[in-house]
């Protein structure tokens, strides 16, 4: 795997460029205060790390994934980023999120429905992951979610609207910056903010 990563630095740079446009356009306008802590749930190769740190240069980025192979790959791909860390973590477990709340939580391509559009263990797992994510946000914090299908987007919105945490969807949009440069595309963007109790 490492030789493939080293042979394809342009893939990392292409993703950073595309995601940088997406984050800068959608997320920077929604986040009013400079975030200190950003968590990426199911980070896979961590391509978003560099893009997020370009938009929010003083933030700390942590990516978690349940697949240790992805964590190893993410560390190798992003070895130029001193403010990015990658760790094994099961987001179905609340303790994975730690005790300190997050300013931004990113979930790209949650694959809620898998290949069959119906309620499944996969969908139930993601419902737990979304619940844990929303409860781990700071008041006023933001969740950035992107999907590659309308069905997945609809399921994300269902999870957000049924949350015990008071969330408000501020962006629900097709992503004009999505390009055919890789396997996964951020075709739809949802940003949800945790309301501050008054």
C-alpha positions as CSV (number, residue, x, y, z in Angstrom):
1,X,0.0,0.0,0.0
2,X,2.8,2.5,0.9
3,X,4.4,2.3,-2.6
4,X,1.0,3.0,-4.2
5,X,0.6,6.1,-1.9
6,X,4.0,7.4,-2.7
7,X,3.4,6.9,-6.4
8,X,0.2,8.9,-6.4
9,X,0.8,12.2,-4.5
10,X,-1.3,13.9,-7.2
11,X,-4.3,12.1,-5.9
12,X,-3.8,13.6,-2.4
13,X,-3.3,17.1,-3.9
14,X,-6.3,16.8,-6.2
15,X,-8.5,15.8,-3.3
16,X,-7.1,18.6,-1.1
17,X,-7.8,21.1,-3.9
18,X,-11.4,19.9,-4.5
19,X,-12.2,19.6,-0.8
20,X,-10.6,22.9,-0.1
21,X,-13.0,24.6,-2.4
22,X,-15.9,22.8,-0.8
23,X,-14.9,23.5,2.8
24,X,-14.0,27.1,2.0
25,X,-17.3,27.8,0.3
26,X,-19.7,25.8,2.5
27,X,-18.1,25.5,5.9
28,X,-16.0,28.7,6.4
29,X,-19.2,30.8,5.8
30,X,-21.1,28.8,8.5
31,X,-18.4,28.7,11.2
32,X,-18.4,32.1,12.8
33,X,-15.6,31.5,15.4
34,X,-12.2,30.0,14.6
35,X,-12.5,26.3,15.6
36,X,-9.9,24.7,17.9
37,X,-10.8,21.0,17.5
38,X,-12.0,19.2,14.3
39,X,-12.9,15.5,14.3
40,X,-13.3,13.4,11.1
41,X,-15.4,10.3,11.7
42,X,-14.6,7.4,9.3
43,X,-11.7,9.4,7.9
44,X,-10.4,6.6,5.7
45,X,-7.4,8.0,3.9
46,X,-7.8,11.4,5.6
47,X,-7.7,13.4,2.3
48,X,-9.8,16.1,4.0
49,X,-7.2,16.8,6.7
50,X,-5.0,19.2,4.6
51,X,-8.0,20.9,3.1
52,X,-9.6,21.6,6.6
53,X,-6.3,22.8,8.0
54,X,-5.9,25.2,5.1
55,X,-9.3,26.7,5.8
56,X,-8.8,26.7,9.6
57,X,-5.0,26.8,10.1
58,X,-5.0,27.2,13.9
59,X,-7.2,24.1,14.5
60,X,-6.2,20.7,15.6
61,X,-7.5,17.9,13.3
62,X,-8.1,14.3,14.4
63,X,-9.3,11.6,12.1
64,X,-10.7,8.3,13.4
65,X,-11.6,5.1,11.5
66,X,-12.5,1.5,12.5
67,X,-10.1,0.1,9.9
68,X,-6.5,0.2,11.0
69,X,-5.3,-0.2,7.4
70,X,-6.9,3.2,6.6
71,X,-5.3,4.7,9.7
72,X,-1.9,3.5,8.5
73,X,-2.5,4.9,5.0
74,X,-3.8,8.2,6.3
75,X,-0.7,8.7,8.4
76,X,1.5,8.0,5.4
77,X,-0.5,10.2,3.0
78,X,-0.6,13.1,5.4
79,X,2.9,12.9,6.8
80,X,3.4,16.6,5.8
81,X,0.7,17.8,8.2
82,X,2.1,18.4,11.7
83,X,-1.4,19.4,13.1
84,X,-3.2,16.2,11.9
85,X,-3.5,13.0,13.9
86,X,-5.1,9.7,12.9
87,X,-6.3,7.1,15.4
88,X,-8.2,3.8,15.4
89,X,-11.7,4.5,16.8
90,X,-15.1,2.9,16.8
91,X,-17.6,5.8,16.6
92,X,-20.4,3.5,17.7
93,X,-18.9,3.9,21.2
94,X,-19.5,7.2,22.9
95,X,-16.1,7.1,24.7
96,X,-14.4,7.2,21.3
97,X,-15.3,10.9,21.1
98,X,-13.6,11.8,24.4
99,X,-14.7,14.1,27.1
100,X,-13.9,17.4,25.4
101,X,-16.5,18.6,22.9
102,X,-15.7,19.3,19.3
103,X,-16.1,22.5,17.3
104,X,-16.5,20.7,14.0
105,X,-17.3,17.0,13.2
106,X,-16.9,15.9,9.6
107,X,-18.6,12.8,8.2
108,X,-18.0,12.2,4.5
109,X,-19.8,9.4,2.7
110,X,-21.3,7.6,5.6
111,X,-22.5,4.7,3.4
112,X,-25.6,4.4,5.6
113,X,-27.6,2.3,3.2
114,X,-24.9,0.1,1.7
115,X,-26.0,-1.6,-1.5
116,X,-29.6,-2.2,-0.5
117,X,-31.9,0.7,0.4
118,X,-33.6,-0.6,3.5
119,X,-33.2,-0.5,7.3
120,X,-30.3,-2.7,8.1
121,X,-27.7,-3.2,10.8
122,X,-25.5,-0.8,8.8
123,X,-28.2,1.9,9.0
124,X,-28.7,1.3,12.7
125,X,-24.9,1.6,13.3
126,X,-24.8,4.9,11.5
127,X,-27.8,6.2,13.5
128,X,-25.8,5.5,16.7
129,X,-22.7,7.2,15.1
130,X,-24.7,10.3,14.3
131,X,-26.2,10.4,17.8
132,X,-22.8,10.2,19.3
133,X,-21.4,12.8,17.0
134,X,-24.2,15.3,17.6
135,X,-23.9,14.9,21.4
136,X,-20.2,15.4,21.2
137,X,-20.4,18.8,19.6
138,X,-19.9,22.1,21.5
139,X,-23.0,24.3,21.6
140,X,-22.8,26.3,18.4
141,X,-20.5,23.6,16.8
142,X,-21.1,22.4,13.3
143,X,-21.4,19.0,11.6
144,X,-20.3,18.8,8.0
145,X,-21.8,15.8,6.2
146,X,-21.4,14.9,2.5
147,X,-23.0,12.1,0.6
148,X,-22.9,10.8,-2.9
149,X,-26.6,10.0,-3.3
150,X,-29.9,11.7,-2.6
151,X,-31.1,8.6,-0.6
152,X,-28.1,8.9,1.7
153,X,-28.7,12.6,2.1
154,X,-32.3,12.0,3.0
155,X,-31.3,9.5,5.7
156,X,-28.8,11.9,7.2
157,X,-31.5,14.6,7.4
158,X,-33.8,12.1,9.1
159,X,-31.1,11.4,11.7
160,X,-30.5,15.0,12.4
161,X,-34.1,15.9,12.6
162,X,-34.8,13.0,15.0
163,X,-31.9,13.9,17.3
164,X,-32.4,14.6,21.0
165,X,-29.7,17.3,20.6
166,X,-31.2,20.5,19.2
167,X,-29.7,20.9,15.8
168,X,-30.5,23.1,12.9
169,X,-29.7,22.4,9.3
170,X,-28.1,25.6,7.8
171,X,-26.9,24.1,4.4
172,X,-28.6,21.4,2.3
173,X,-27.2,21.7,-1.1
174,X,-25.8,20.0,-4.2
175,X,-22.0,20.6,-4.3
176,X,-21.0,22.6,-7.3
177,X,-17.3,21.8,-6.7
178,X,-17.7,18.0,-6.9
179,X,-15.4,16.7,-9.7
180,X,-14.8,13.3,-11.1
181,X,-11.2,13.0,-9.9
182,X,-11.6,10.1,-7.5
183,X,-13.7,7.2,-6.3
184,X,-15.8,9.1,-3.9
185,X,-17.6,12.4,-4.7
186,X,-19.0,14.9,-2.2
187,X,-22.1,15.5,-4.4
188,X,-24.4,16.7,-1.6
189,X,-23.5,18.8,1.4
190,X,-25.3,19.1,4.7
191,X,-24.2,21.4,7.5
192,X,-26.0,21.2,10.8
193,X,-25.3,23.4,13.9
194,X,-25.9,22.6,17.5
195,X,-28.1,25.2,19.0
196,X,-26.9,27.2,22.0
197,X,-29.3,27.0,25.0
198,X,-30.4,30.5,26.1
